[in-house]
């Protein structure tokens, strides 16, 4: 059985909690909720989340205080804490990160952007890393099987060339990140002699022909990103 990542939402706005729970549950995450920092500490103790999605402005105990307090417990040293807040001042972001936060996302944010960021964070959680490399990676209809170097789209099993598979797994390792062409060349081809920049373009085109055009986006003049 594949372990489900657990996300604790600590947010006092019930509409936002409902919105987040709906979108994240669809991704297969186990969700628990709390509406202030005190309740959040209680829920974290029993739920043991892999990731906490945390507001700042809350009654009883705000997000900065919550983060500072929970980081004192060794049990939560590997728990990923992502602040999701309408406050965007630089001093607020610095306070959030200094308190032990791993990331700071400003509201409002598009659901797909948020989900991509959370997927990227969860891939580096120590208790999920082994199962993530051993089992399939799932992005909608696209499934990637690292152990067998194969993929499927819907009901179709699709064969990829070695470099195509290596390129795809590089992009999905950090959904939403724009990989520069130089980085792609270094990590996929290394010191091998290649024709030039067109080599990357050709491999991207072949991947799109096999998995569809929705997953790999082009940032003109920079590189490519995967959007799951």
C-alpha positions in Angstrom: 0.0 0.0 0.0 1.3 3.4 -0.9 1.5 5.8 2.1 -0.8 8.8 1.8 0.8 12.1 2.6 -0.9 13.9 5.5 -1.6 17.6 5.5 -2.8 19.7 8.4 -4.5 23.0 7.5 -4.4 25.6 10.3 -6.5 28.5 9.2 -9.3 30.5 10.8 -11.3 31.3 7.6 -13.8 28.5 7.2 -14.3 29.3 3.5 -10.6 29.0 2.8 -10.4 25.8 4.8 -13.2 24.3 2.8 -11.6 25.4 -0.5 -8.2 23.9 0.5 -9.7 20.7 1.8 -11.7 20.1 -1.4 -8.7 20.7 -3.7 -6.1 18.8 -1.7 -8.4 15.8 -0.9 -8.8 15.4 -4.7 -5.0 14.9 -4.9 -5.3 11.9 -2.5 -3.9 13.6 0.6 -5.3 12.9 4.1 -6.5 16.2 5.5 -7.0 17.4 9.0 -8.1 20.9 10.0 -7.7 23.4 12.9 -9.0 26.9 13.2 -6.4 28.5 15.4 -2.9 27.8 16.7 -3.8 26.2 19.9 -6.2 23.7 18.2 -3.4 23.3 15.5 -0.9 22.1 18.2 -3.5 19.6 19.5 -4.3 18.3 16.0 -0.6 18.0 15.1 0.1 15.9 18.1 -2.5 13.3 17.2 -2.5 13.5 13.4 1.3 13.7 12.9 1.2 15.5 9.6 3.9 15.4 6.9 3.1 19.0 6.0 1.3 21.9 7.7 -0.4 24.6 5.7 -0.4 27.6 8.0 -2.1 31.0 8.2 -0.5 33.8 10.1 -3.3 36.0 11.5 -5.4 33.7 13.7 -7.0 34.0 17.2 -5.6 32.6 20.4 -2.2 31.8 18.8 -1.0 33.1 15.5 1.0 31.3 12.9 4.4 32.6 13.9 3.8 31.5 17.5 2.5 28.2 16.4 5.5 27.5 14.2 8.0 28.6 16.9 6.2 26.3 19.4 5.9 23.2 17.2 9.6 23.4 16.2 10.6 23.0 19.8 9.3 19.4 19.6 11.8 17.0 18.0 8.9 15.0 16.7 8.1 17.8 14.2 11.7 18.6 13.1 11.0 17.0 9.7 7.5 18.3 9.3 7.2 20.7 6.4 5.6 24.0 7.3 4.3 26.2 4.5 2.8 29.6 5.4 -0.2 30.6 3.3 -1.2 34.1 4.1 -2.5 37.4 2.6 0.4 39.3 4.3 3.2 39.8 1.8 5.5 42.3 3.6 9.1 41.2 3.6 9.5 41.4 7.4 6.5 39.1 7.7 8.1 36.5 5.4 11.4 36.8 7.3 9.6 36.3 10.6 7.8 33.2 9.2 11.0 31.6 7.9 13.0 32.5 11.0 10.3 30.8 13.1 11.0 27.6 11.2 8.8 27.8 8.1 10.0 26.1 4.9 8.1 28.2 2.4 5.9 31.3 2.2 3.0 31.5 -0.3 0.9 34.7 -0.7 -2.9 34.5 -1.0 -4.6 34.4 -3.3 -2.9 31.6 -5.2 -4.1 29.4 -8.0 -4.9 25.8 -6.9 -2.6 24.2 -9.5 0.3 26.4 -8.4 -0.3 25.6 -4.7 -0.6 21.8 -5.4 2.6 21.8 -7.5 4.5 23.6 -4.6 3.1 21.1 -2.0 4.0 18.1 -4.2 7.5 19.4 -4.5 7.9 19.8 -0.8 6.4 16.5 0.1 8.8 14.7 -2.2 11.7 15.7 0.1 10.0 14.5 3.3 12.2 11.8 4.7 9.4 9.3 5.5 8.0 9.6 1.9 11.2 9.6 -0.1 11.8 5.8 -0.2 8.2 5.0 -1.2 8.3 7.8 -3.7 11.3 6.4 -5.5 10.1 2.8 -5.3 6.5 3.3 -6.5 4.8 5.2 -9.2 4.5 9.0 -9.4 1.0 10.1 -10.3 0.0 13.3 -12.1 -3.6 13.1 -13.3 -3.7 10.5 -16.1 0.1 10.3 -16.2 1.9 7.6 -14.1 5.6 7.3 -14.0 7.2 4.0 -12.7 10.9 4.8 -11.8 11.9 1.2 -11.0 10.8 -0.1 -14.4 11.6 3.0 -16.4 8.2 3.1 -17.9 5.1 5.4 -18.0 1.4 5.2 -18.8 -1.1 7.8 -19.8 -4.6 6.6 -19.0 -4.8 3.0 -20.1 -1.9 3.3 -22.5 1.6 2.0 -21.6 4.1 4.2 -23.4 7.7 3.4 -24.2 10.3 6.2 -23.7 13.9 6.3 -24.9 16.4 6.5 -22.1 17.1 10.2 -22.4 13.4 11.0 -22.7 12.7 9.2 -19.4 15.7 10.9 -17.7 14.5 14.3 -19.0 10.9 13.6 -17.8 12.0 12.5 -14.3 14.2 15.6 -14.0 11.2 17.9 -14.7 8.8 16.1 -12.4 11.3 16.1 -9.5 10.3 19.7 -8.9 6.9 20.5 -10.4 6.5 24.2 -11.1 10.3 24.9 -11.2 11.6 26.3 -14.5 14.7 24.2 -15.4 17.1 26.2 -17.4 18.5 24.7 -20.6 22.0 24.6 -19.2 20.8 22.6 -16.1 18.9 20.2 -18.3 21.9 19.6 -20.5 24.2 19.0 -17.5 21.9 16.6 -15.6 20.5 14.7 -18.6 23.4 14.6 -21.0 26.3 15.5 -18.7 29.6 15.6 -20.6 28.3 13.7 -23.6 28.8 15.3 -27.0 25.5 16.6 -28.2 24.4 18.4 -31.3 23.3 21.6 -29.5 20.3 23.3 -28.0 18.0 21.7 -30.5 18.6 18.3 -28.9 16.6 19.4 -25.8 13.8 20.8 -28.0 13.6 17.6 -30.0 13.3 15.5 -26.8 10.7 17.8 -25.4 8.7 17.6 -28.6 8.8 13.8 -28.5 7.7 13.7 -24.9 4.8 16.0 -25.7 3.8 13.7 -28.5 3.7 10.8 -26.1 2.2 12.3 -22.9 0.3 15.3 -24.3 0.9 19.0 -24.3 -0.5 19.9 -20.9 2.3 18.7 -18.7 5.4 20.4 -20.0 5.4 24.2 -20.3 8.0 26.4 -22.1 9.4 29.5 -20.6 10.6 31.3 -23.7 14.4 31.9 -23.7 14.8 30.2 -20.3 13.8 26.5 -20.3 11.0 24.1 -19.4 8.8 23.3 -16.4 6.5 20.4 -15.4 3.0 21.2 -14.3 1.1 18.3 -12.8 
